[in-house]
C-alpha cells in the first residue's frame, strides 16, 4: 500500500478495463455528477444507465 500511495501521489489518470472495472467506472461517474449537482445547486441526475452485468470466473 505504501508503494501504491507513492504512485498515486501525483494524481495520475486511472486506466480502467471495460468489463472488469465497470463498477469502478460507475462509481467515478456517480461521484462526479454528485459533486457537480451540489456545486450547481441542482438535483442529482443518475448518469448510469440500467444494465445487466455477467461475470465468468
PDB file of N, CA, C and O in Angstrom, chain B, residues numbered from 101:
ATOM      1  N   UNK B 101       0.824  -1.188   0.000  1.00  0.00           N
ATOM      2  CA  UNK B 101       0.000   0.000   0.000  1.00  0.00           C
ATOM      3  C   UNK B 101       0.871   1.256   0.000  1.00  0.00           C
ATOM      4  O   UNK B 101       0.496   2.276  -0.579  1.00  0.00           O
ATOM      5  N   UNK B 102       2.028   1.181   0.646  1.00  0.00           N
ATOM      6  CA  UNK B 102       2.919   2.343   0.666  1.00  0.00           C
ATOM      7  C   UNK B 102       3.415   2.654  -0.741  1.00  0.00           C
ATOM      8  O   UNK B 102       3.488   3.822  -1.121  1.00  0.00           O
ATOM      9  N   UNK B 103       3.757   1.630  -1.520  1.00  0.00           N
ATOM     10  CA  UNK B 103       4.217   1.848  -2.890  1.00  0.00           C
ATOM     11  C   UNK B 103       3.081   2.412  -3.752  1.00  0.00           C
ATOM     12  O   UNK B 103       3.311   3.258  -4.616  1.00  0.00           O
ATOM     13  N   UNK B 104       1.874   1.945  -3.513  1.00  0.00           N
ATOM     14  CA  UNK B 104       0.728   2.443  -4.260  1.00  0.00           C
ATOM     15  C   UNK B 104       0.484   3.917  -3.934  1.00  0.00           C
ATOM     16  O   UNK B 104       0.175   4.701  -4.830  1.00  0.00           O
ATOM     17  N   UNK B 105       0.619   4.300  -2.672  1.00  0.00           N
ATOM     18  CA  UNK B 105       0.429   5.688  -2.271  1.00  0.00           C
ATOM     19  C   UNK B 105       1.440   6.602  -2.954  1.00  0.00           C
ATOM     20  O   UNK B 105       1.099   7.709  -3.370  1.00  0.00           O
ATOM     21  N   UNK B 106       2.692   6.136  -3.072  1.00  0.00           N
ATOM     22  CA  UNK B 106       3.717   6.925  -3.757  1.00  0.00           C
ATOM     23  C   UNK B 106       3.339   7.112  -5.217  1.00  0.00           C
ATOM     24  O   UNK B 106       3.471   8.212  -5.753  1.00  0.00           O
ATOM     25  N   UNK B 107       2.876   6.066  -5.858  1.00  0.00           N
ATOM     26  CA  UNK B 107       2.500   6.141  -7.262  1.00  0.00           C
ATOM     27  C   UNK B 107       1.283   7.012  -7.511  1.00  0.00           C
ATOM     28  O   UNK B 107       1.170   7.627  -8.572  1.00  0.00           O
ATOM     29  N   UNK B 108       0.372   7.075  -6.552  1.00  0.00           N
ATOM     30  CA  UNK B 108      -0.851   7.863  -6.715  1.00  0.00           C
ATOM     31  C   UNK B 108      -0.705   9.298  -6.217  1.00  0.00           C
ATOM     32  O   UNK B 108      -1.645  10.085  -6.328  1.00  0.00           O
ATOM     33  N   UNK B 109       0.449   9.647  -5.675  1.00  0.00           N
ATOM     34  CA  UNK B 109       0.655  10.982  -5.107  1.00  0.00           C
ATOM     35  C   UNK B 109       0.507  12.080  -6.157  1.00  0.00           C
ATOM     36  O   UNK B 109       0.051  13.177  -5.835  1.00  0.00           O
ATOM     37  N   UNK B 110       0.880  11.808  -7.396  1.00  0.00           N
ATOM     38  CA  UNK B 110       0.803  12.811  -8.461  1.00  0.00           C
ATOM     39  C   UNK B 110      -0.552  12.837  -9.150  1.00  0.00           C
ATOM     40  O   UNK B 110      -0.722  13.549 -10.140  1.00  0.00           O
ATOM     41  N   UNK B 111      -1.526  12.072  -8.645  1.00  0.00           N
ATOM     42  CA  UNK B 111      -2.878  12.012  -9.193  1.00  0.00           C
ATOM     43  C   UNK B 111      -2.886  11.664 -10.686  1.00  0.00           C
ATOM     44  O   UNK B 111      -3.411  12.428 -11.496  1.00  0.00           O
ATOM     45  N   UNK B 112      -2.303  10.503 -11.057  1.00  0.00           N
ATOM     46  CA  UNK B 112      -2.285  10.106 -12.466  1.00  0.00           C
ATOM     47  C   UNK B 112      -3.677   9.669 -12.923  1.00  0.00           C
ATOM     48  O   UNK B 112      -4.495   9.262 -12.098  1.00  0.00           O
ATOM     49  N   UNK B 113      -3.956   9.747 -14.217  1.00  0.00           N
ATOM     50  CA  UNK B 113      -5.250   9.248 -14.697  1.00  0.00           C
ATOM     51  C   UNK B 113      -5.325   7.732 -14.515  1.00  0.00           C
ATOM     52  O   UNK B 113      -4.353   7.018 -14.760  1.00  0.00           O
ATOM     53  N   UNK B 114      -6.479   7.257 -14.087  1.00  0.00           N
ATOM     54  CA  UNK B 114      -6.645   5.831 -13.866  1.00  0.00           C
ATOM     55  C   UNK B 114      -6.959   5.134 -15.180  1.00  0.00           C
ATOM     56  O   UNK B 114      -7.727   5.647 -15.994  1.00  0.00           O
ATOM     57  N   UNK B 115      -6.370   3.975 -15.383  1.00  0.00           N
ATOM     58  CA  UNK B 115      -6.640   3.186 -16.578  1.00  0.00           C
ATOM     59  C   UNK B 115      -7.548   2.037 -16.178  1.00  0.00           C
ATOM     60  O   UNK B 115      -7.116   1.096 -15.513  1.00  0.00           O
ATOM     61  N   UNK B 116      -8.798   2.117 -16.582  1.00  0.00           N
ATOM     62  CA  UNK B 116      -9.781   1.109 -16.209  1.00  0.00           C
ATOM     63  C   UNK B 116     -10.121   0.254 -17.416  1.00  0.00           C
ATOM     64  O   UNK B 116     -10.215   0.747 -18.540  1.00  0.00           O
ATOM     65  N   UNK B 117     -10.306  -1.043 -17.165  1.00  0.00           N
ATOM     66  CA  UNK B 117     -10.654  -2.007 -18.195  1.00  0.00           C
ATOM     67  C   UNK B 117     -12.180  -2.088 -18.263  1.00  0.00           C
ATOM     68  O   UNK B 117     -12.845  -2.106 -17.228  1.00  0.00           O
ATOM     69  N   UNK B 118     -12.729  -2.136 -19.462  1.00  0.00           N
ATOM     70  CA  UNK B 118     -14.187  -2.087 -19.618  1.00  0.00           C
ATOM     71  C   UNK B 118     -14.934  -3.094 -18.760  1.00  0.00           C
ATOM     72  O   UNK B 118     -15.698  -2.698 -17.880  1.00  0.00           O
ATOM     73  N   UNK B 119     -14.738  -4.367 -18.989  1.00  0.00           N
ATOM     74  CA  UNK B 119     -15.545  -5.375 -18.298  1.00  0.00           C
ATOM     75  C   UNK B 119     -15.218  -5.481 -16.813  1.00  0.00           C
ATOM     76  O   UNK B 119     -16.119  -5.467 -15.974  1.00  0.00           O
ATOM     77  N   UNK B 120     -13.953  -5.583 -16.490  1.00  0.00           N
ATOM     78  CA  UNK B 120     -13.558  -5.819 -15.104  1.00  0.00           C
ATOM     79  C   UNK B 120     -13.805  -4.614 -14.205  1.00  0.00           C
ATOM     80  O   UNK B 120     -14.063  -4.785 -13.014  1.00  0.00           O
ATOM     81  N   UNK B 121     -13.736  -3.421 -14.736  1.00  0.00           N
ATOM     82  CA  UNK B 121     -13.843  -2.215 -13.922  1.00  0.00           C
ATOM     83  C   UNK B 121     -15.137  -1.448 -14.141  1.00  0.00           C
ATOM     84  O   UNK B 121     -15.182  -0.242 -13.899  1.00  0.00           O
ATOM     85  N   UNK B 122     -16.171  -2.109 -14.586  1.00  0.00           N
ATOM     86  CA  UNK B 122     -17.441  -1.435 -14.852  1.00  0.00           C
ATOM     87  C   UNK B 122     -17.969  -0.754 -13.600  1.00  0.00           C
ATOM     88  O   UNK B 122     -18.400   0.397 -13.662  1.00  0.00           O
ATOM     89  N   UNK B 123     -17.945  -1.438 -12.473  1.00  0.00           N
ATOM     90  CA  UNK B 123     -18.463  -0.843 -11.247  1.00  0.00           C
ATOM     91  C   UNK B 123     -17.617   0.341 -10.803  1.00  0.00           C
ATOM     92  O   UNK B 123     -18.164   1.320 -10.296  1.00  0.00           O
ATOM     93  N   UNK B 124     -16.304   0.281 -10.977  1.00  0.00           N
ATOM     94  CA  UNK B 124     -15.432   1.404 -10.622  1.00  0.00           C
ATOM     95  C   UNK B 124     -15.732   2.603 -11.516  1.00  0.00           C
ATOM     96  O   UNK B 124     -15.756   3.738 -11.040  1.00  0.00           O
ATOM     97  N   UNK B 125     -15.960   2.366 -12.795  1.00  0.00           N
ATOM     98  CA  UNK B 125     -16.287   3.454 -13.715  1.00  0.00           C
ATOM     99  C   UNK B 125     -17.620   4.097 -13.331  1.00  0.00           C
ATOM    100  O   UNK B 125     -17.763   5.319 -13.391  1.00  0.00           O
ATOM    101  N   UNK B 126     -18.590   3.279 -12.941  1.00  0.00           N
ATOM    102  CA  UNK B 126     -19.861   3.815 -12.480  1.00  0.00           C
ATOM    103  C   UNK B 126     -19.654   4.689 -11.255  1.00  0.00           C
ATOM    104  O   UNK B 126     -20.222   5.777 -11.158  1.00  0.00           O
ATOM    105  N   UNK B 127     -18.837   4.211 -10.316  1.00  0.00           N
ATOM    106  CA  UNK B 127     -18.584   4.956  -9.085  1.00  0.00           C
ATOM    107  C   UNK B 127     -18.036   6.349  -9.401  1.00  0.00           C
ATOM    108  O   UNK B 127     -18.515   7.342  -8.854  1.00  0.00           O
ATOM    109  N   UNK B 128     -17.048   6.425 -10.268  1.00  0.00           N
ATOM    110  CA  UNK B 128     -16.444   7.718 -10.595  1.00  0.00           C
ATOM    111  C   UNK B 128     -17.424   8.630 -11.333  1.00  0.00           C
ATOM    112  O   UNK B 128     -17.427   9.841 -11.115  1.00  0.00           O
ATOM    113  N   UNK B 129     -18.245   8.062 -12.194  1.00  0.00           N
ATOM    114  CA  UNK B 129     -19.251   8.876 -12.881  1.00  0.00           C
ATOM    115  C   UNK B 129     -20.287   9.413 -11.895  1.00  0.00           C
ATOM    116  O   UNK B 129     -20.681  10.576 -11.983  1.00  0.00           O
ATOM    117  N   UNK B 130     -20.732   8.570 -10.952  1.00  0.00           N
ATOM    118  CA  UNK B 130     -21.687   8.998  -9.932  1.00  0.00           C
ATOM    119  C   UNK B 130     -21.090  10.066  -9.021  1.00  0.00           C
ATOM    120  O   UNK B 130     -21.745  11.056  -8.693  1.00  0.00           O
ATOM    121  N   UNK B 131     -19.845   9.854  -8.620  1.00  0.00           N
ATOM    122  CA  UNK B 131     -19.164  10.803  -7.743  1.00  0.00           C
ATOM    123  C   UNK B 131     -19.025  12.172  -8.426  1.00  0.00           C
ATOM    124  O   UNK B 131     -19.236  13.208  -7.795  1.00  0.00           O
ATOM    125  N   UNK B 132     -18.674  12.169  -9.705  1.00  0.00           N
ATOM    126  CA  UNK B 132     -18.520  13.410 -10.459  1.00  0.00           C
ATOM    127  C   UNK B 132     -19.857  14.140 -10.594  1.00  0.00           C
ATOM    128  O   UNK B 132     -19.917  15.357 -10.412  1.00  0.00           O
ATOM    129  N   UNK B 133     -20.917  13.417 -10.906  1.00  0.00           N
ATOM    130  CA  UNK B 133     -22.242  14.020 -11.051  1.00  0.00           C
ATOM    131  C   UNK B 133     -22.748  14.552  -9.717  1.00  0.00           C
ATOM    132  O   UNK B 133     -23.367  15.615  -9.670  1.00  0.00           O
ATOM    133  N   UNK B 134     -22.492  13.821  -8.628  1.00  0.00           N
ATOM    134  CA  UNK B 134     -22.931  14.276  -7.304  1.00  0.00           C
ATOM    135  C   UNK B 134     -22.259  15.607  -6.953  1.00  0.00           C
ATOM    136  O   UNK B 134     -22.918  16.538  -6.491  1.00  0.00           O
ATOM    137  N   UNK B 135     -20.951  15.688  -7.175  1.00  0.00           N
ATOM    138  CA  UNK B 135     -20.224  16.923  -6.879  1.00  0.00           C
ATOM    139  C   UNK B 135     -20.722  18.077  -7.752  1.00  0.00           C
ATOM    140  O   UNK B 135     -20.878  19.198  -7.269  1.00  0.00           O
ATOM    141  N   UNK B 136     -20.969  17.805  -9.028  1.00  0.00           N
ATOM    142  CA  UNK B 136     -21.456  18.850  -9.938  1.00  0.00           C
ATOM    143  C   UNK B 136     -22.847  19.322  -9.535  1.00  0.00           C
ATOM    144  O   UNK B 136     -23.126  20.520  -9.578  1.00  0.00           O
ATOM    145  N   UNK B 137     -23.718  18.405  -9.146  1.00  0.00           N
ATOM    146  CA  UNK B 137     -25.076  18.791  -8.754  1.00  0.00           C
ATOM    147  C   UNK B 137     -25.065  19.637  -7.482  1.00  0.00           C
ATOM    148  O   UNK B 137     -25.852  20.575  -7.356  1.00  0.00           O
ATOM    149  N   UNK B 138     -24.180  19.310  -6.542  1.00  0.00           N
ATOM    150  CA  UNK B 138     -24.072  20.096  -5.307  1.00  0.00           C
ATOM    151  C   UNK B 138     -23.496  21.482  -5.611  1.00  0.00           C
ATOM    152  O   UNK B 138     -23.974  22.479  -5.070  1.00  0.00           O
ATOM    153  N   UNK B 139     -22.482  21.553  -6.463  1.00  0.00           N
ATOM    154  CA  UNK B 139     -21.834  22.825  -6.782  1.00  0.00           C
ATOM    155  C   UNK B 139     -22.775  23.755  -7.542  1.00  0.00           C
ATOM    156  O   UNK B 139     -22.737  24.971  -7.355  1.00  0.00           O
ATOM    157  N   UNK B 140     -23.620  23.181  -8.402  1.00  0.00           N
ATOM    158  CA  UNK B 140     -24.533  23.980  -9.219  1.00  0.00           C
ATOM    159  C   UNK B 140     -25.891  24.194  -8.553  1.00  0.00           C
ATOM    160  O   UNK B 140     -26.733  24.925  -9.076  1.00  0.00           O
ATOM    161  N   UNK B 141     -26.102  23.557  -7.402  1.00  0.00           N
ATOM    162  CA  UNK B 141     -27.363  23.720  -6.673  1.00  0.00           C
ATOM    163  C   UNK B 141     -28.557  23.131  -7.397  1.00  0.00           C
ATOM    164  O   UNK B 141     -29.652  23.690  -7.342  1.00  0.00           O
ATOM    165  N   UNK B 142     -28.365  22.024  -8.068  1.00  0.00           N
ATOM    166  CA  UNK B 142     -29.452  21.388  -8.811  1.00  0.00           C
ATOM    167  C   UNK B 142     -29.637  19.954  -8.322  1.00  0.00           C
ATOM    168  O   UNK B 142     -28.844  19.440  -7.533  1.00  0.00           O
ATOM    169  N   UNK B 143     -30.686  19.334  -8.802  1.00  0.00           N
ATOM    170  CA  UNK B 143     -30.966  17.952  -8.416  1.00  0.00           C
ATOM    171  C   UNK B 143     -29.972  16.989  -9.059  1.00  0.00           C
ATOM    172  O   UNK B 143     -29.486  17.227 -10.164  1.00  0.00           O
ATOM    173  N   UNK B 144     -29.684  15.925  -8.367  1.00  0.00           N
ATOM    174  CA  UNK B 144     -28.792  14.879  -8.877  1.00  0.00           C
ATOM    175  C   UNK B 144     -29.500  14.117  -9.988  1.00  0.00           C
ATOM    176  O   UNK B 144     -30.664  13.743  -9.851  1.00  0.00           O
ATOM    177  N   UNK B 145     -28.788  13.888 -11.091  1.00  0.00           N
ATOM    178  CA  UNK B 145     -29.306  13.094 -12.205  1.00  0.00           C
ATOM    179  C   UNK B 145     -28.378  11.897 -12.377  1.00  0.00           C
ATOM    180  O   UNK B 145     -27.184  12.064 -12.624  1.00  0.00           O
ATOM    181  N   UNK B 146     -28.921  10.704 -12.247  1.00  0.00           N
ATOM    182  CA  UNK B 146     -28.105   9.490 -12.325  1.00  0.00           C
ATOM    183  C   UNK B 146     -27.549   9.316 -13.743  1.00  0.00           C
ATOM    184  O   UNK B 146     -28.324   9.150 -14.685  1.00  0.00           O
ATOM    185  N   UNK B 147     -26.208   9.351 -13.914  1.00  0.00           N
ATOM    186  CA  UNK B 147     -25.624   9.215 -15.243  1.00  0.00           C
ATOM    187  C   UNK B 147     -25.454   7.761 -15.692  1.00  0.00           C
ATOM    188  O   UNK B 147     -25.084   7.504 -16.838  1.00  0.00           O
ATOM    189  N   UNK B 148     -25.719   6.822 -14.803  1.00  0.00           N
ATOM    190  CA  UNK B 148     -25.514   5.403 -15.111  1.00  0.00           C
ATOM    191  C   UNK B 148     -26.821   4.809 -15.623  1.00  0.00           C
ATOM    192  O   UNK B 148     -27.852   4.861 -14.952  1.00  0.00           O
ATOM    193  N   UNK B 149     -26.755   4.249 -16.812  1.00  0.00           N
ATOM    194  CA  UNK B 149     -27.934   3.605 -17.400  1.00  0.00           C
ATOM    195  C   UNK B 149     -28.062   2.175 -16.882  1.00  0.00           C
ATOM    196  O   UNK B 149     -27.065   1.531 -16.553  1.00  0.00           O
ATOM    197  N   UNK B 150     -29.293   1.689 -16.814  1.00  0.00           N
ATOM    198  CA  UNK B 150     -29.540   0.332 -16.334  1.00  0.00           C
ATOM    199  C   UNK B 150     -28.867  -0.675 -17.262  1.00  0.00           C
ATOM    200  O   UNK B 150     -28.904  -0.540 -18.485  1.00  0.00           O
ATOM    201  N   UNK B 151     -28.252  -1.690 -16.652  1.00  0.00           N
ATOM    202  CA  UNK B 151     -27.513  -2.684 -17.425  1.00  0.00           C
ATOM    203  C   UNK B 151     -27.377  -3.961 -16.602  1.00  0.00           C
ATOM    204  O   UNK B 151     -27.281  -3.898 -15.377  1.00  0.00           O
ATOM    205  N   UNK B 152     -27.368  -5.101 -17.254  1.00  0.00           N
ATOM    206  CA  UNK B 152     -27.175  -6.384 -16.597  1.00  0.00           C
ATOM    207  C   UNK B 152     -25.709  -6.779 -16.752  1.00  0.00           C
ATOM    208  O   UNK B 152     -25.178  -6.804 -17.862  1.00  0.00           O
ATOM    209  N   UNK B 153     -25.065  -7.086 -15.636  1.00  0.00           N
ATOM    210  CA  UNK B 153     -23.658  -7.499 -15.666  1.00  0.00           C
ATOM    211  C   UNK B 153     -23.575  -9.010 -15.489  1.00  0.00           C
ATOM    212  O   UNK B 153     -24.299  -9.594 -14.684  1.00  0.00           O
ATOM    213  N   UNK B 154     -22.693  -9.625 -16.243  1.00  0.00           N
ATOM    214  CA  UNK B 154     -22.471 -11.064 -16.114  1.00  0.00           C
ATOM    215  C   UNK B 154     -20.978 -11.322 -16.073  1.00  0.00           C
ATOM    216  O   UNK B 154     -20.235 -10.850 -16.933  1.00  0.00           O
ATOM    217  N   UNK B 155     -20.538 -12.075 -15.067  1.00  0.00           N
ATOM    218  CA  UNK B 155     -19.122 -12.400 -14.937  1.00  0.00           C
ATOM    219  C   UNK B 155     -18.921 -13.894 -15.082  1.00  0.00           C
ATOM    220  O   UNK B 155     -19.782 -14.700 -14.728  1.00  0.00           O
ATOM    221  N   UNK B 156     -17.776 -14.237 -15.605  1.00  0.00           N
ATOM    222  CA  UNK B 156     -17.366 -15.634 -15.660  1.00  0.00           C
ATOM    223  C   UNK B 156     -16.060 -15.746 -14.905  1.00  0.00           C
ATOM    224  O   UNK B 156     -15.163 -14.920 -15.069  1.00  0.00           O
ATOM    225  N   UNK B 157     -15.958 -16.766 -14.081  1.00  0.00           N
ATOM    226  CA  UNK B 157     -14.709 -16.944 -13.342  1.00  0.00           C
ATOM    227  C   UNK B 157     -14.159 -18.340 -13.528  1.00  0.00           C
ATOM    228  O   UNK B 157     -13.109 -18.669 -12.976  1.00  0.00           O
TER     229      UNK B 157
END
